[in-house]
Amino acid sequence: MIPSVNFHLWQPCNMACKFCFARFEDVKRKFNLPKGHLPEEDALAVVDELADIGFEKITFAGGEPTLCPWLDKLIVRAKERGMTTMIVTNGSRLDESTLLQFKPHLDWIALSIDSLDAETNAQSGRVLKSSGGSPDYFKLVDAIKAHGFGLKINTVVHSLNMDESMHEFIRHARPKRWKLFQVLPIDGQNNGAVEPLLISSEQFLGFVDRHADLNGVTEVIPETNDDMRGSYAMVDPSGRFYDNVDGHHHYSRPILELGARLAIQQMRYDFKKFLGRKGQYDWVIDRRVPARITLSGEVASGKSSVGRKLAERLKYQFFSIGDKTRELAAKEGMNIVEFQRRCQLDPSMDRQIDSKFSEDCNSRNGLVVDYRLGFRFVRNAFHVFLKVSQEKAIERLNGAKRAGETSATVKERNDSFKCQFINAYGVDYTAEKHYNLVLDADDSTVDELVNRILEQFNPIPNQ
């Protein structure tokens, strides 16, 4: 069975996207659902049925699910039944109070963002019916991440936005996943409105290819029309499973009438297609309070200075892999550059150092750890990457007069670290997707960087 389910619990929406393939006007007309949703108790009972047959993750969608007054109760019920919880929303109703309300039980927020251009959004209908505006997406993603939710972004690629660039925004938002959908025509849902927005597979893949470099920042998941059909387990606002295999919605009998175990057998869900579109991933959010902060970055990014100040502010202990490495280099009668070259030639040396250092880190709580591979080896931690330009790095090294390190070694050391870790572990430590927070350290003081880390270090309490 496909282990995740989308519950489109709420037909009404406060936007009017022309490409929307989940309007469910047919549900209101044919299935005696004049308000476009089940009563609260019936919706809760549907969640129980879905949990009973083994769904591991539930995504509450719409319409716009945040219009539902009892959405929080549904999220709580799903979490109590052991499911990972997610909402798909246009973000228009996510203010500070709503995020605080959802925080204890909601794991993921998936934002539907197709363009950062106001005119494009207006033409496609991705604007509020009341005002014609859209949320401030930059501020919105910052708020979501500050509260510790897993962030996913969904983008429908259509004729109006297919030539646009999302690079700046995705690099800022750094979602855990960025899903790209080829605009999907569904008979009975968006026909009569979607046709001018349709694009070919080649045009869609052109958009995907132009953004392929963002795979180092997030996981980019493209889905063509064929990928989407039959690969999602879905429930409509009346509480029926449905599929879209034939290009229109095909419904089961009501779950509360037949039971979810029998109703789902009336569907044509394709588990192999679900796996093919990477529907299975590590969606469990670790809700423990991080006991550690790790700092990574290239040479002279300020990790040690920021780490020591951060530890002082938090009253944490400061650990540095650099101190350990320099100690080992000195024992071998080498400076740090020479020792690094030796490690690159013999990856087993790295593995020995990392094994001992990470063991020390994971045995203690209340740590700030200066460690390029902290994201890989330090558990239950908030991982930070500091970006620095080569020019600023050289300026700092010259000012510090660090023995054995000159401006001529900066590029060599950065390249060496990268190759060293790829050889030892097959991992690029500079890929931003590994980190909870990425900061540009060029024009910020140590105190400014520490303050920005503390603003984001806002973990969800133990449940």
C-alpha positions in Angstrom: 0.0 0.0 0.0 1.1 3.6 -0.7 2.0 4.7 2.9 1.0 8.3 2.6 -2.4 9.8 1.9 -3.7 13.3 0.9 -7.0 14.2 2.6 -8.6 17.0 0.7 -10.8 17.9 3.6 -12.0 21.3 2.5 -13.4 22.3 -0.9 -13.6 26.1 -0.4 -10.5 28.2 -1.3 -9.6 31.9 -1.0 -7.7 31.8 -4.3 -8.9 30.9 -7.8 -6.0 29.2 -9.6 -7.0 28.5 -13.2 -5.0 25.3 -13.2 -6.4 23.9 -10.0 -7.2 20.2 -10.4 -8.9 19.8 -7.0 -11.9 22.1 -7.2 -14.4 19.3 -6.3 -17.5 21.2 -7.6 -18.7 17.8 -8.7 -18.5 16.6 -5.1 -20.7 19.5 -3.9 -23.3 18.8 -6.7 -23.4 15.1 -6.9 -22.7 13.9 -3.3 -24.9 16.2 -1.3 -22.1 18.3 0.1 -23.4 21.8 -0.2 -20.7 23.4 2.0 -17.9 21.4 0.4 -16.7 19.5 3.5 -17.7 16.9 6.0 -18.9 17.8 9.5 -16.1 17.9 12.1 -16.9 14.6 13.7 -17.1 12.8 10.4 -13.7 14.3 9.3 -12.2 13.1 12.5 -13.6 9.6 11.9 -12.1 9.6 8.4 -8.7 10.3 10.0 -9.2 7.4 12.3 -10.1 5.1 9.4 -7.0 6.1 7.5 -4.8 5.5 10.6 -6.5 2.1 11.1 -5.4 0.7 7.7 -1.8 1.8 8.2 -1.1 5.1 6.5 2.1 6.5 8.0 1.8 10.1 6.8 -1.3 12.3 6.2 -1.3 15.5 4.2 -4.3 17.8 4.8 -5.1 19.7 1.6 -8.0 21.5 0.0 -9.2 23.8 -1.4 -7.4 25.8 1.3 -7.2 23.7 4.4 -6.4 26.5 6.8 -10.0 27.8 6.2 -11.2 24.8 8.2 -12.0 25.8 11.8 -11.2 22.3 13.1 -8.0 21.7 11.1 -6.0 21.8 14.3 -8.1 19.0 15.8 -7.6 16.9 12.8 -3.8 17.4 13.0 -3.8 16.5 16.7 -5.9 13.3 16.0 -3.6 12.2 13.2 -0.5 12.8 15.4 -2.1 10.9 18.3 -2.7 8.0 15.9 1.0 7.9 15.1 1.0 9.6 11.6 3.5 12.2 10.3 1.4 15.3 9.6 1.6 17.8 6.8 -0.6 20.6 5.3 -0.5 21.9 1.8 -1.4 25.6 1.8 -1.2 28.8 -0.2 0.2 30.4 3.0 -2.2 33.3 3.1 -3.5 32.5 6.6 -0.2 31.4 8.3 0.4 34.1 10.8 2.4 33.9 14.1 -0.6 32.7 16.1 -1.5 30.0 13.6 2.0 28.7 13.5 2.1 28.6 17.3 -1.2 26.8 17.3 0.0 24.1 14.9 3.5 23.8 16.3 3.1 21.0 18.8 1.6 18.5 16.4 2.2 19.5 12.8 5.4 18.2 11.3 5.5 19.7 7.7 4.2 22.7 5.9 4.1 22.5 2.1 3.7 26.0 0.5 2.2 26.3 -2.9 4.4 28.9 -4.6 4.4 29.1 -8.4 6.0 32.5 -9.0 7.5 35.5 -7.3 6.1 37.8 -10.0 2.8 39.6 -9.0 1.6 39.8 -12.6 2.2 36.1 -13.3 0.3 35.2 -10.1 -2.6 37.5 -11.0 -2.9 36.0 -14.5 -2.9 32.5 -13.2 -5.3 33.2 -10.4 -2.7 32.4 -7.6 -3.9 35.5 -5.7 -6.4 36.2 -2.9 -10.0 36.7 -4.2 -10.5 39.4 -1.7 -7.5 41.6 -2.4 -5.7 40.2 -5.5 -2.5 40.0 -3.5 -0.2 37.2 -2.4 1.8 36.5 0.8 5.3 37.8 1.4 6.9 34.4 0.6 10.4 35.4 1.8 9.1 36.3 5.3 6.7 33.4 5.4 9.4 30.7 4.8 11.6 32.4 7.5 8.8 32.2 10.0 8.0 28.6 9.2 11.6 27.5 9.6 12.0 29.6 12.8 9.3 27.5 14.4 10.9 24.2 13.4 8.5 22.9 10.8 9.8 20.8 7.9 9.4 23.0 4.8 8.4 21.8 1.4 7.6 24.0 -1.6 5.2 22.9 -4.4 5.4 24.7 -7.8 3.1 24.2 -10.7 4.9 24.9 -13.9 2.7 26.4 -16.6 2.8 28.6 -19.7 3.0 31.8 -17.7 5.9 30.9 -15.4 7.9 28.3 -17.4 10.6 30.9 -18.4 11.0 32.4 -14.9 13.8 31.7 -12.4 13.2 30.6 -8.9 16.9 30.5 -8.0 17.0 33.4 -5.6 13.9 32.3 -3.7 14.8 28.6 -3.4 18.3 29.5 -2.2 16.8 31.7 0.4 14.1 29.3 1.5 16.2 26.1 1.3 13.2 23.8 1.6 13.8 20.1 2.4 12.0 19.2 -0.8 11.0 21.3 -3.9 8.3 19.6 -6.0 7.8 20.7 -9.5 4.5 19.7 -11.2 3.8 19.9 -14.9 0.4 21.7 -15.0 -2.2 18.8 -15.0 -5.5 18.8 -16.9 -8.3 16.9 -15.1 -11.6 16.6 -16.8 -14.4 17.8 -14.6 -12.0 19.9 -12.5 -10.1 22.5 -14.5 -11.2 22.0 -18.1 -12.3 25.3 -19.7 -9.8 27.2 -17.6 -6.5 25.3 -17.8 -6.0 25.0 -21.5 -4.1 28.3 -22.1 -1.7 27.3 -19.3 -0.8 23.8 -20.6 2.8 23.1 -21.6 4.5 20.2 -23.2 6.8 17.7 -21.4 9.8 19.2 -23.1 8.9 22.7 -21.9 8.4 21.4 -18.4 11.7 19.5 -18.4 13.4 22.7 -19.7 12.3 24.5 -16.5 13.5 21.5 -14.5 16.9 21.5 -16.2 17.4 25.3 -15.7 17.0 24.7 -12.0 19.0 21.4 -11.7 21.9 23.3 -10.0 19.6 23.8 -6.9 19.9 20.0 -6.1 22.8 21.1 -3.9 20.4 23.4 -2.0 17.3 21.2 -1.8 16.0 18.0 -3.2 14.3 18.9 -6.5 11.5 16.5 -7.4 10.0 16.9 -10.9 6.6 15.3 -11.7 5.3 15.1 -15.2 1.6 14.5 -15.9 2.2 10.7 -16.2 4.1 10.7 -12.9 1.2 12.2 -11.1 -1.6 10.0 -12.5 -2.3 7.0 -10.2 0.7 7.6 -7.9 -1.1 9.4 -5.0 -3.5 7.9 -2.5 -6.2 10.6 -2.1 -9.4 11.3 -0.2 -11.9 13.9 -1.4 -13.9 16.4 0.8 -16.9 13.9 1.1 -14.6 11.2 2.6 -14.1 9.0 -0.5 -10.9 7.7 -2.0 -10.3 8.8 -5.5 -7.8 8.4 -8.3 -7.0 10.3 -11.5 -5.7 7.4 -13.7 -8.0 8.2 -16.6 -7.6 12.0 -16.6 -10.7 12.5 -14.4 -11.6 11.7 -10.8 -12.9 8.2 -10.1 -14.4 7.8 -6.6 -14.8 5.0 -4.2 -17.8 4.4 -1.9 -17.7 6.6 1.2 -15.0 5.5 3.7 -17.4 5.9 6.6 -20.0 3.8 4.9 -17.8 1.0 3.6 -14.7 1.3 5.8 -11.3 2.4 4.6 -10.0 -1.2 4.1 -12.6 -2.1 1.6 -13.0 1.4 0.0 -9.4 1.6 -0.9 -9.7 -1.6 -2.8 -11.9 0.2 -5.4 -8.9 2.4 -6.3 -6.2 2.0 -8.9 -3.1 3.2 -7.1 0.3 2.3 -8.5 2.9 1.7 -5.8 5.8 1.5 -8.3 4.9 5.0 -9.7 4.7 6.3 -6.1 8.3 5.1 -5.6 9.3 6.4 -9.1 8.3 9.9 -8.2 10.3 9.6 -4.9 7.1 9.6 -2.8 8.9 7.5 -0.2 11.4 9.6 1.8 12.5 10.2 5.4 9.4 12.2 6.4 9.7 11.7 10.2 10.6 15.0 11.9 12.8 14.6 15.0 10.8 16.6 17.6 13.4 16.3 20.3 15.1 19.5 21.5 18.5 19.6 19.7 21.2 19.1 22.3 24.0 20.4 20.1 24.7 23.0 17.4 27.3 22.3 14.7 29.1 24.9 12.6 30.5 24.1 9.2 32.0 26.3 6.5 35.0 26.8 4.3 38.4 28.1 5.5 38.2 31.4 7.5 34.4 31.5 7.5 34.5 32.3 11.2 33.4 29.0 12.6 35.6 29.0 15.7 34.9 32.7 16.6 31.2 32.3 16.1 31.2 28.9 17.9 33.0 30.2 21.0 30.7 33.2 21.3 27.6 31.1 20.7 28.7 28.6 23.4 29.3 31.5 25.8 25.8 32.9 25.1 24.1 29.5 25.6 26.4 28.4 28.4 27.3 25.4 26.2 30.7 23.7 25.9 32.7 24.4 22.7 34.3 21.6 20.8 36.5 22.0 17.7 37.6 19.3 15.2 40.3 21.8 14.1 41.9 21.8 17.5 41.9 18.0 17.5 43.3 17.9 13.9 46.1 20.4 14.7 47.0 18.3 17.8 47.3 15.2 15.7 49.3 17.1 13.0 51.7 18.4 15.6 52.3 14.9 16.9 53.2 13.8 13.4 55.6 16.8 13.0 53.4 18.4 10.3 51.6 21.7 9.8 47.9 21.6 9.1 48.2 21.8 5.3 50.7 18.9 5.2 48.5 16.9 7.4 45.5 17.6 5.2 47.4 16.3 2.2 48.2 13.2 4.0 44.5 12.6 4.9 43.5 13.1 1.3 45.9 10.4 0.3 44.7 8.1 3.1 40.9 8.4 3.8 41.2 5.9 6.7 42.9 8.7 8.7 39.8 10.8 8.3 37.5 8.0 9.3 39.6 7.4 12.5 39.5 11.1 13.5 35.8 11.4 12.7 34.9 8.2 14.6 36.6 9.4 17.8 35.5 13.0 17.6 31.9 12.3 16.9 31.8 9.7 19.7 32.9 12.4 22.1 30.3 14.8 20.7 27.4 12.4 20.8 28.2 11.4 24.4 27.6 15.0 25.7 24.7 17.5 25.6 24.9 21.3 25.5 27.6 21.5 22.9 28.6 23.9 20.1 30.7 22.0 17.7 33.1 23.5 15.1 33.0 20.5 12.6 32.6 20.5 8.9 31.0 17.0 8.9 28.9 17.7 11.9 25.7 17.3 9.9 26.7 13.8 9.1 28.1 12.5 12.4 26.6 14.6 15.3 23.1 13.5 16.2 20.2 15.5 17.6 21.8 18.8 16.5 21.0 22.1 14.7 23.4 22.3 11.8 24.7 25.7 10.5 26.8 26.5 7.5 28.8 29.8 7.2 29.5 31.0 3.7 32.5 33.2 3.0 34.1 34.6 -0.2 37.7 33.8 -1.0 38.5 37.5 -0.9 37.2 37.8 2.7 38.8 34.6 3.7 42.2 35.9 2.6 41.7 39.1 4.4 40.9 37.3 7.6 43.9 35.0 7.3 46.3 37.8 6.7 44.9 39.7 9.7 45.1 36.6 12.0 48.7 35.7 10.8 47.9 32.1 11.5 51.1 30.0 11.3 51.4 27.8 8.2 48.4 29.4 6.5 48.7 32.1 3.8 46.4 33.5 1.1 48.0 31.0 -1.3 46.7 28.1 0.6 43.0 29.1 0.8 41.9 27.6 -2.5 44.0 24.5 -2.0 42.6 23.9 1.5 39.0 24.4 0.4 39.5 22.0 -2.6 41.4 19.6 -0.4 38.6 19.5 2.3 36.0 18.9 -0.4 38.0 16.1 -2.1 39.0 14.6 1.2 35.4 14.2 2.4 34.1 13.0 -1.0 36.9 10.4 -1.1 36.2 9.3 2.5 32.4 9.4 2.6 31.1 10.3 -0.9 29.6 13.5 0.5 30.0 17.2 -0.5 30.0 19.1 2.8 29.3 22.4 1.0 25.9 21.3 -0.3 23.4 23.6 1.5 20.7 20.9 1.7 22.6 19.3 4.6 22.0 22.3 7.0 19.2 23.8 9.0 20.6 27.3 8.5 23.0 28.9 6.0 24.4 32.3 6.7 26.6 34.7 4.6 29.5 35.6 6.9 31.2 38.1 4.6 29.6 41.3 5.9 28.4 40.3 9.3 30.2 40.6 12.7 30.6 37.6 15.0 27.8 39.0 17.2 25.5 39.5 14.3 26.0 35.9 13.2 25.5 34.6 16.7 22.2 36.6 17.0 20.9 35.3 13.7 21.7 31.7 14.8 19.9 32.2 18.1 16.9 33.6 16.3 16.5 30.4 14.3 17.5 28.0 17.1 14.0 27.7 18.2 13.4 23.9 18.6 10.1 22.2 19.1 9.8 20.9 22.7 9.6 17.2 23.5 6.1 15.7 23.1 
